[in-house]
């Protein structure tokens, strides 16, 4: 079993603003098959990292353009379905007005590939359909833009809510074992134990 990171670079666009960003793309599986979590910016380096393995699914943790803009090309190149929580359908449509995702994600779903079992945890707040993926066997959670090394994901733009993301973090992530490694959508990884002590200060700080 393996967890691999590919970093791709591009532009995040929302509410008329553009930002240069580096995104973490996660490959989870073994020597034969993998999930791809968040196909960002350019499918070619992701395809290089896949290295001929079967892609069982391209999983979108949420519908922001910088997390899905390579999903259609990657799906076409690999034949893999794209999975998204339907609450982010409007955001998806901003990027792909003529191409729907293939299967819905729902809280409690379990995705399996290459010896890994990923439990889908619906964690709205950064977006309405944001999800995190918990791999209990590997003691890892893929938190996307819900939880970062140092705090919650941004909530100052359309489709987001600070009280909602804080509730998601408290009830869906901070209930995980403290040793759980948190692999984020941008930047460095952290652990649940490193972030739990800061909950009250984030709440006091607000959005």
VONU-269780 format. One record per atom (N, C-alpha, C): residue number from 1; x, y, z; atom name. Coordinates in steps of 0.001 Angstrom, whole numbers. Layout:
% residues N
  nr      c1      c2      c3 atom
 NUM       X       Y       Z   CA
...
% end
This chain:
% residues 207
  nr      c1      c2      c3 atom
   1     849   -1192       0    N
   1       0       0       0   CA
   1     884    1242       0    C
   2     366    2306    -606    N
   2    1173    3516    -719   CA
   2     280    4748    -776    C
   3     823    5856    -290    N
   3     208    7169    -433   CA
   3    1264    8080   -1048    C
   4     938    8663   -2181    N
   4    1900    9494   -2904   CA
   4    1311   10884   -3128    C
   5    2169   11886   -3132    N
   5    1741   13263   -3371   CA
   5    2354   13791   -4658    C
   6    1512   14421   -5463    N
   6    1951   15161   -6643   CA
   6    1525   16611   -6426    C
   7    2422   17553   -6627    N
   7    2086   18967   -6476   CA
   7    1973   19593   -7863    C
   8     824   20197   -8130    N
   8     611   20896   -9393   CA
   8     302   22358   -9091    C
   9     555   23211  -10063    N
   9     406   24650   -9856   CA
   9    -516   25246  -10908    C
  10   -1274   26265  -10486    N
  10   -2180   26926  -11408   CA
  10   -2909   28059  -10730    C
  11   -4146   28295  -11140    N
  11   -4916   29444  -10672   CA
  11   -6210   28994  -10020    C
  12   -6492   29543   -8857    N
  12   -7790   29395   -8201   CA
  12   -8599   30639   -8502    C
  13   -9808   30451   -9025    N
  13  -10659   31575   -9414   CA
  13  -12021   31454   -8742    C
  14  -12433   32548   -8078    N
  14  -13758   32590   -7456   CA
  14  -14116   34036   -7185    C
  15  -15373   34352   -7385    N
  15  -15894   35694   -7099   CA
  15  -15140   36790   -7853    C
  16  -14662   36461   -9053    N
  16  -13988   37448   -9869   CA
  16  -12523   37674   -9553    C
  17  -11982   36923   -8610    N
  17  -10574   37054   -8243   CA
  17   -9804   35804   -8650    C
  18   -8526   35985   -8966    N
  18   -7646   34876   -9320   CA
  18   -6455   34840   -8369    C
  19   -6043   33636   -7996    N
  19   -4923   33458   -7082   CA
  19   -4027   32342   -7607    C
  20   -2725   32551   -7584    N
  20   -1779   31496   -7933   CA
  20   -1671   30530   -6750    C
  21   -1824   29245   -7034    N
  21   -1826   28255   -5955   CA
  21   -1053   27003   -6365    C
  22    -491   26344   -5361    N
  22      58   24997   -5500   CA
  22    -902   24033   -4822    C
  23   -1261   22975   -5493    N
  23   -2218   22006   -4963   CA
  23   -1568   20656   -4718    C
  24   -1964   20018   -3637    N
  24   -1575   18633   -3369   CA
  24   -2578   17692   -4031    C
  25   -2091   16838   -4885    N
  25   -2878   15765   -5483   CA
  25   -2407   14461   -4835    C
  26   -3331   13697   -4287    N
  26   -2951   12487   -3546   CA
  26   -3326   11241   -4332    C
  27   -2386   10311   -4437    N
  27   -2616    8996   -5030   CA
  27   -2574    7972   -3908    C
  28   -3618    7169   -3824    N
  28   -3765    6218   -2727   CA
  28   -4048    4843   -3318    C
  29   -3186    3862   -3040    N
  29   -3418    2533   -3570   CA
  29   -2216    1629   -3411    C
  30   -1955     838   -4450    N
  30    -809     -66   -4414   CA
  30    -170     -98   -5798    C
  31     549   -1174   -6115    N
  31    1258   -1244   -7395   CA
  31     324   -1493   -8575    C
  32    -933   -1836   -8289    N
  32   -1861   -2190   -9360   CA
  32   -2954   -1148   -9601    C
  33   -3434    -518   -8522    N
  33   -4557     405   -8673   CA
  33   -4472    1520   -7642    C
  34   -5038    2671   -8021    N
  34   -4993    3840   -7138   CA
  34   -6281    4661   -7267    C
  35   -6597    5375   -6185    N
  35   -7484    6531   -6267   CA
  35   -6636    7750   -6575    C
  36   -7201    8707   -7284    N
  36   -6612   10037   -7374   CA
  36   -7551   10997   -6658    C
  37   -7013   11696   -5663    N
  37   -7800   12661   -4895   CA
  37   -7430   14066   -5366    C
  38   -8399   14754   -5958    N
  38   -8275   16150   -6401   CA
  38   -7311   16327   -7569    C
  39   -7835   16087   -8757    N
  39   -7044   16237   -9990   CA
  39   -6951   17715  -10339    C
  40   -5829   18326   -9983    N
  40   -5677   19780  -10038   CA
  40   -4785   20220  -11187    C
  41   -5276   21203  -11949    N
  41   -4502   22025  -12889   CA
  41   -4034   21322  -14158    C
  42   -3323   20215  -14045    N
  42   -2702   19598  -15219   CA
  42   -2700   18092  -15015    C
  43   -3389   17364  -15890    N
  43   -3501   15919  -15690   CA
  43   -2217   15173  -16025    C
  44   -1306   15799  -16756    N
  44    -134   15068  -17248   CA
  44     821   14613  -16144    C
  45    1208   15469  -15173    N
  45    2062   14949  -14105   CA
  45    1352   13931  -13215    C
  46      40   14052  -13125    N
  46    -717   13058  -12355   CA
  46    -671   11718  -13070    C
  47    -875   11764  -14385    N
  47    -828   10542  -15179   CA
  47     564    9914  -15117    C
  48    1598   10736  -15112    N
  48    2959   10211  -14978   CA
  48    3122    9471  -13651    C
  49    2561   10033  -12570    N
  49    2674    9393  -11254   CA
  49    1849    8109  -11170    C
  50     731    8089  -11873    N
  50     -83    6866  -11919   CA
  50     721    5717  -12530    C
  51    1526    6037  -13525    N
  51    2506    5089  -14090   CA
  51    1868    3780  -14546    C
  52     739    3892  -15236    N
  52     129    2723  -15824   CA
  52    -798    1939  -14921    C
  53    -889    2319  -13661    N
  53   -1809    1627  -12763   CA
  53   -3263    1946  -13126    C
  54   -4165    1084  -12722    N
  54   -5582    1336  -12949   CA
  54   -6053    2406  -11969    C
  55   -6717    3434  -12460    N
  55   -7303    4465  -11603   CA
  55   -8751    4075  -11340    C
  56   -9046    3740  -10098    N
  56  -10397    3272   -9778   CA
  56  -11394    4415   -9702    C
  57  -10918    5614   -9343    N
  57  -11797    6779   -9304   CA
  57  -10955    8038   -9190    C
  58  -11482    9103   -9766    N
  58  -10950   10447   -9550   CA
  58  -11905   11099   -8551    C
  59  -11434   11264   -7327    N
  59  -12298   11738   -6240   CA
  59  -12090   13241   -6063    C
  60  -13167   13995   -6171    N
  60  -13118   15441   -5953   CA
  60  -13600   15743   -4538    C
  61  -12723   16295   -3716    N
  61  -13127   16612   -2339   CA
  61  -14087   17779   -2280    C
  62  -14039   18655   -3282    N
  62  -15006   19744   -3393   CA
  62  -14917   20342   -4797    C
  63  -15799   21308   -5071    N
  63  -15971   21762   -6435   CA
  63  -15206   22998   -6844    C
  64  -14291   23498   -6026    N
  64  -13499   24648   -6452   CA
  64  -12643   24284   -7663    C
  65  -12495   25245   -8564    N
  65  -11858   24939   -9847   CA
  65  -10455   24358   -9694    C
  66   -9713   24814   -8680    N
  66   -8329   24346   -8553   CA
  66   -8233   22912   -8051    C
  67   -9350   22316   -7677    N
  67   -9338   20919   -7249   CA
  67   -9954   19980   -8284    C
  68  -10554   20546   -9334    N
  68  -11233   19695  -10318   CA
  68  -10838   19974  -11762    C
  69  -10029   21018  -12006    N
  69   -9883   21449  -13395   CA
  69   -9091   20493  -14279    C
  70   -8444   19483  -13705    N
  70   -7811   18434  -14514   CA
  70   -8589   17126  -14470    C
  71   -9734   17117  -13804    N
  71  -10464   15865  -13584   CA
  71  -10986   15260  -14877    C
  72  -11547   16090  -15748    N
  72  -12125   15545  -16978   CA
  72  -11041   14952  -17874    C
  73   -9923   15641  -18019    N
  73   -8834   15109  -18848   CA
  73   -8274   13820  -18262    C
  74   -8139   13779  -16927    N
  74   -7609   12574  -16296   CA
  74   -8584   11412  -16445    C
  75   -9865   11691  -16278    N
  75  -10871   10643  -16439   CA
  75  -10877   10108  -17863    C
  76  -10741   11005  -18828    N
  76  -10711   10568  -20227   CA
  76   -9480    9715  -20510    C
  77   -8355   10091  -19921    N
  77   -7111    9361  -20171   CA
  77   -7083    7993  -19504    C
  78   -7811    7838  -18406    N
  78   -7730    6601  -17620   CA
  78   -9000    5763  -17652    C
  79  -10109    6361  -18066    N
  79  -11380    5654  -18020   CA
  79  -12012    5605  -16645    C
  80  -11464    6359  -15705    N
  80  -11970    6327  -14328   CA
  80  -13180    7251  -14170    C
  81  -14110    6903  -13288    N
  81  -15226    7795  -12997   CA
  81  -14795    8934  -12076    C
  82  -15485   10063  -12192    N
  82  -15271   11205  -11303   CA
  82  -16351   11185  -10237    C
  83  -15932   11315   -8970    N
  83  -16857   11287   -7835   CA
  83  -16881   12651   -7163    C
  84  -18096   13150   -6851    N
  84  -18278   14467   -6239   CA
  84  -19535   14455   -5400    C
  85  -19521   15200   -4294    N
  85  -20752   15368   -3521   CA
  85  -21680   16300   -4296    C
  86  -22942   15932   -4465    N
  86  -23832   16721   -5322   CA
  86  -24112   18131   -4821    C
  87  -23860   18414   -3544    N
  87  -24069   19773   -3046   CA
  87  -23109   20777   -3672    C
  88  -22061   20280   -4320    N
  88  -21125   21158   -5023   CA
  88  -21359   21168   -6528    C
  89  -22547   20752   -6933    N
  89  -22851   20697   -8354   CA
  89  -22776   22044   -9044    C
  90  -23197   23123   -8360    N
  90  -23137   24439   -8991   CA
  90  -21696   24871   -9232    C
  91  -20822   24634   -8258    N
  91  -19410   24961   -8444   CA
  91  -18807   24133   -9576    C
  92  -19147   22857   -9623    N
  92  -18670   22010  -10712   CA
  92  -19082   22597  -12065    C
  93  -20318   23030  -12159    N
  93  -20830   23556  -13417   CA
  93  -20147   24817  -13891    C
  94  -19539   25572  -12975    N
  94  -18766   26740  -13383   CA
  94  -17543   26334  -14209    C
  95  -17001   25156  -13914    N
  95  -15795   24672  -14593   CA
  95  -16151   23784  -15778    C
  96  -17134   22919  -15588    N
  96  -17517   21948  -16619   CA
  96  -19016   22049  -16906    C
  97  -19442   23081  -17619    N
  97  -20876   23237  -17878   CA
  97  -21463   22142  -18756    C
  98  -20629   21448  -19514    N
  98  -21123   20448  -20461   CA
  98  -20694   19026  -20121    C
  99  -20146   18836  -18911    N
  99  -19691   17497  -18528   CA
  99  -19998   17283  -17055    C
 100  -20931   16389  -16772    N
 100  -21276   16104  -15378   CA
 100  -20246   15156  -14765    C
 101  -20158   15163  -13441    N
 101  -19385   14116  -12772   CA
 101  -20138   12807  -12917    C
 102  -19507   11685  -12549    N
 102  -20070   10371  -12863   CA
 102  -20852    9736  -11721    C
 103  -20387    9937  -10491    N
 103  -21081    9325   -9357   CA
 103  -21076   10282   -8181    C
 104  -22163   10238   -7410    N
 104  -22276   11072   -6221   CA
 104  -21509   10454   -5052    C
 105  -20917   11321   -4244    N
 105  -20385   10932   -2946   CA
 105  -21417   11265   -1878    C
 106  -21460   10452    -835    N
 106  -22353   10700     297   CA
 106  -21643   10358    1593    C
 107  -22019   11047    2655    N
 107  -21439   10793    3962   CA
 107  -21583    9320    4323    C
 108  -20489    8712    4734    N
 108  -20509    7308    5124   CA
 108  -20142    6334    4021    C
 109  -20065    6811    2773    N
 109  -19605    5926    1706   CA
 109  -18208    5400    2017    C
 110  -17911    4208    1530    N
 110  -16575    3628    1661   CA
 110  -16049    3318     268    C
 111  -14870    3850     -36    N
 111  -14214    3629   -1318   CA
 111  -13011    2727   -1083    C
 112  -12838    1720   -1936    N
 112  -11761     757   -1732   CA
 112  -10900     625   -2977    C
 113   -9588     641   -2779    N
 113   -8631     396   -3868   CA
 113   -7269      91   -3268    C
 114   -6594    -862   -3836    N
 114   -5217   -1158   -3467   CA
 114   -4999   -1387   -1984    C
 115   -5960   -2025   -1319    N
 115   -5825   -2318     100   CA
 115   -6205   -1178    1022    C
 116   -6614     -44     474    N
 116   -7043    1098    1276   CA
 116   -8569    1187    1282    C
 117   -9116    1564    2443    N
 117  -10552    1837    2577   CA
 117  -10705    3287    3021    C
 118  -11314    4091    2192    N
 118  -11517    5502    2493   CA
 118  -12970    5731    2854    C
 119  -13193    6213    4062    N
 119  -14543    6567    4489   CA
 119  -14803    8031    4167    C
 120  -15892    8277    3467    N
 120  -16270    9638    3095   CA
 120  -16939   10317    4277    C
 121  -16408   11480    4655    N
 121  -17014   12289    5710   CA
 121  -17412   13634    5112    C
 122  -18710   13884    5045    N
 122  -19191   15152    4497   CA
 122  -18849   16259    5489    C
 123  -18038   17218    5032    N
 123  -17546   18279    5913   CA
 123  -17808   19641    5262    C
 124  -19076   20044    5187    N
 124  -19384   21328    4550   CA
 124  -18812   22505    5331    C
 125  -18725   23629    4640    N
 125  -18233   24852    5260   CA
 125  -17357   25630    4307    C
 126  -16272   25011    3840    N
 126  -15462   25632    2788   CA
 126  -16284   25696    1508    C
 127  -16992   24605    1235    N
 127  -18027   24548     207   CA
 127  -19164   23693     759    C
 128  -20362   23768     155    N
 128  -21480   22961     673   CA
 128  -21261   21464     569    C
 129  -20530   21037    -462    N
 129  -20341   19604    -675   CA
 129  -18956   19098    -355    C
 130  -18206   19846     427    N
 130  -16859   19417     779   CA
 130  -16863   18099    1532    C
 131  -15893   17248    1219    N
 131  -15739   15985    1945   CA
 131  -14289   15796    2336    C
 132  -14088   15035    3404    N
 132  -12780   14525    3781   CA
 132  -12817   13006    3664    C
 133  -11668   12395    3536    N
 133  -11568   10954    3312   CA
 133  -10670   10354    4378    C
 134  -11260    9502    5212    N
 134  -10530    8921    6335   CA
 134  -10098    7502    5992    C
 135   -8792    7269    6082    N
 135   -8200    5955    5873   CA
 135   -7768    5435    7241    C
 136   -8668    4718    7902    N
 136   -8382    4259    9262   CA
 136   -7200    3314    9292    C
 137   -7070    2461    8270    N
 137   -5990    1492    8251   CA
 137   -4615    2125    8173    C
 138   -4527    3252    7483    N
 138   -3258    3966    7356   CA
 138   -3123    5095    8363    C
 139   -4159    5308    9198    N
 139   -4177    6386   10194   CA
 139   -3955    7750    9542    C
 140   -4709    7979    8456    N
 140   -4573    9194    7662   CA
 140   -5958    9724    7323    C
 141   -6104   11047    7305    N
 141   -7305   11665    6743   CA
 141   -6875   12681    5689    C
 142   -7545   12650    4566    N
 142   -7310   13622    3504   CA
 142   -8323   14742    3695    C
 143   -7825   15878    4172    N
 143   -8722   16941    4644   CA
 143   -9017   17998    3593    C
 144   -8346   17928    2439    N
 144   -8570   18907    1373   CA
 144   -8452   20325    1919    C
 145   -9487   21148    1726    N
 145   -9437   22532    2204   CA
 145  -10319   22753    3427    C
 146  -10671   21680    4124    N
 146  -11442   21815    5358   CA
 146  -10525   22135    6535    C
 147   -9405   21438    6635    N
 147   -8471   21650    7742   CA
 147   -7052   21679    7206    C
 148   -6312   22711    7610    N
 148   -4918   22869    7209   CA
 148   -3996   22776    8417    C
 149   -2720   22746    8134    N
 149   -1703   22889    9166   CA
 149   -1795   24329    9677    C
 150   -2493   24523   10796    N
 150   -2636   25860   11358   CA
 150   -4034   26429   11362    C
 151   -5021   25692   10881    N
 151   -6368   26234   10986   CA
 151   -7331   25742    9935    C
 152   -8570   26234   10020    N
 152   -9608   25819    9079   CA
 152   -9414   26453    7712    C
 153  -10049   25859    6717    N
 153  -10036   26427    5383   CA
 153  -10784   27741    5325    C
 154  -10538   28485    4260    N
 154  -11123   29816    4107   CA
 154  -12637   29740    3941    C
 155  -13312   30733    4497    N
 155  -14775   30785    4403   CA
 155  -15279   32179    4058    C
 156  -14437   33031    3489    N
 156  -14852   34398    3230   CA
 156  -15441   34637    1858    C
 157  -15770   33564    1139    N
 157  -16243   33731    -232   CA
 157  -17570   33002    -452    C
 158  -18064   33092   -1671    N
 158  -19354   32483   -1986   CA
 158  -19373   31000   -1641    C
 159  -20534   30537   -1229    N
 159  -20805   29125    -940   CA
 159  -20158   28645     358    C
 160  -19547   29534    1156    N
 160  -18828   29088    2352   CA
 160  -19475   29631    3622    C
 161  -19140   29000    4755    N
 161  -19706   29384    6048   CA
 161  -18739   29013    7163    C
 162  -18327   30017    7951    N
 162  -17402   29737    9061   CA
 162  -18040   28856   10141    C
 163  -19255   29159   10635    N
 163  -19830   28263   11641   CA
 163  -19971   26827   11144    C
 164  -20274   26675    9866    N
 164  -20450   25331    9319   CA
 164  -19135   24576    9260    C
 165  -18059   25234    8803    N
 165  -16775   24522    8720   CA
 165  -16261   24177   10116    C
 166  -16490   25058   11089    N
 166  -16041   24755   12446   CA
 166  -16801   23568   13027    C
 167  -18089   23482   12724    N
 167  -18862   22326   13177   CA
 167  -18371   21060   12503    C
 168  -18039   21146   11215    N
 168  -17511   19971   10506   CA
 168  -16196   19511   11115    C
 169  -15307   20452   11389    N
 169  -14013   20097   11969   CA
 169  -14195   19463   13340    C
 170  -15055   20058   14146    N
 170  -15252   19569   15511   CA
 170  -15882   18179   15538    C
 171  -16866   17935   14664    N
 171  -17644   16696   14746   CA
 171  -17153   15590   13826    C
 172  -16470   15949   12737    N
 172  -16084   14935   11747   CA
 172  -14580   14674   11705    C
 173  -13772   15632   12180    N
 173  -12318   15453   12144   CA
 173  -11715   15334   13535    C
 174  -12126   16187   14447    N
 174  -11525   16153   15781   CA
 174  -12028   14999   16628    C
 175  -12905   14170   16074    N
 175  -13302   12913   16716   CA
 175  -12395   11753   16292    C
 176  -11484   12001   15344    N
 176  -10554   10964   14901   CA
 176   -9418   10816   15918    C
 177   -8718    9690   15895    N
 177   -7591    9515   16818   CA
 177   -6574   10641   16663    C
 178   -5998   11067   17781    N
 178   -5087   12210   17765   CA
 178   -3858   11972   16896    C
 179   -3460   10723   16734    N
 179   -2268   10433   15931   CA
 179   -2545   10441   14431    C
 180   -3788   10633   14035    N
 180   -4144   10629   12619   CA
 180   -3392   11726   11869    C
 181   -2701   11341   10807    N
 181   -2007   12302    9950   CA
 181   -3020   12980    9039    C
 182   -2920   14294    8915    N
 182   -3835   15086    8100   CA
 182   -3096   15519    6837    C
 183   -3491   14936    5698    N
 183   -2931   15322    4407   CA
 183   -3860   16360    3780    C
 184   -3349   17549    3575    N
 184   -4160   18704    3211   CA
 184   -4181   18934    1694    C
 185   -5061   19851    1273    N
 185   -5162   20183    -142   CA
 185   -4085   21127    -626    C
 186   -3472   21851     287    N
 186   -2375   22772     -22   CA
 186   -1411   22746    1164    C
 187    -136   22862     901    N
 187     830   23001    1981   CA
 187    1178   21711    2674    C
 188    1704   21866    3901    N
 188    2251   20735    4648   CA
 188    1182   19962    5391    C
 189    1486   18714    5645    N
 189     602   17866    6442   CA
 189     746   18215    7920    C
 190    -195   17706    8717    N
 190    -175   17917   10158   CA
 190    -780   16674   10812    C
 191   -1176   16771   12061    N
 191   -1890   15682   12730   CA
 191   -3110   16256   13437    C
 192   -4067   15399   13701    N
 192   -5237   15830   14468   CA
 192   -4786   16340   15837    C
 193   -3861   15632   16468    N
 193   -3397   16031   17796   CA
 193   -2746   17392   17820    C
 194   -2084   17783   16734    N
 194   -1428   19091   16681   CA
 194   -2425   20227   16526    C
 195   -3596   19934   15961    N
 195   -4564   20991   15666   CA
 195   -5659   21127   16728    C
 196   -6012   20036   17391    N
 196   -7107   20062   18379   CA
 196   -6951   21164   19427    C
 197   -5745   21399   19986    N
 197   -5638   22413   21045   CA
 197   -5986   23837   20601    C
 198   -6071   24076   19304    N
 198   -6276   25428   18803   CA
 198   -7732   25734   18459    C
 199   -8628   24798   18701    N
 199  -10024   24987   18308   CA
 199  -10630   26264   18890    C
 200  -10432   26481   20169    N
 200  -11057   27649   20808   CA
 200  -10513   28961   20249    C
 201   -9220   29005   19949    N
 201   -8671   30253   19410   CA
 201   -9181   30505   17998    C
 202   -9402   29433   17213    N
 202   -9999   29639   15881   CA
 202  -11414   30162   16007    C
 203  -12170   29597   16942    N
 203  -13541   30074   17141   CA
 203  -13562   31538   17559    C
 204  -12636   31913   18426    N
 204  -12575   33313   18886   CA
 204  -12151   34251   17760    C
 205  -11272   33764   16898    N
 205  -10787   34575   15785   CA
 205  -11876   34815   14751    C
 206  -12708   33808   14546    N
 206  -13769   33920   13544   CA
 206  -13242   33751   12141    C
 207  -14103   34013   11164    N
 207  -13777   33767    9758   CA
 207  -12701   34727    9261    C
% end
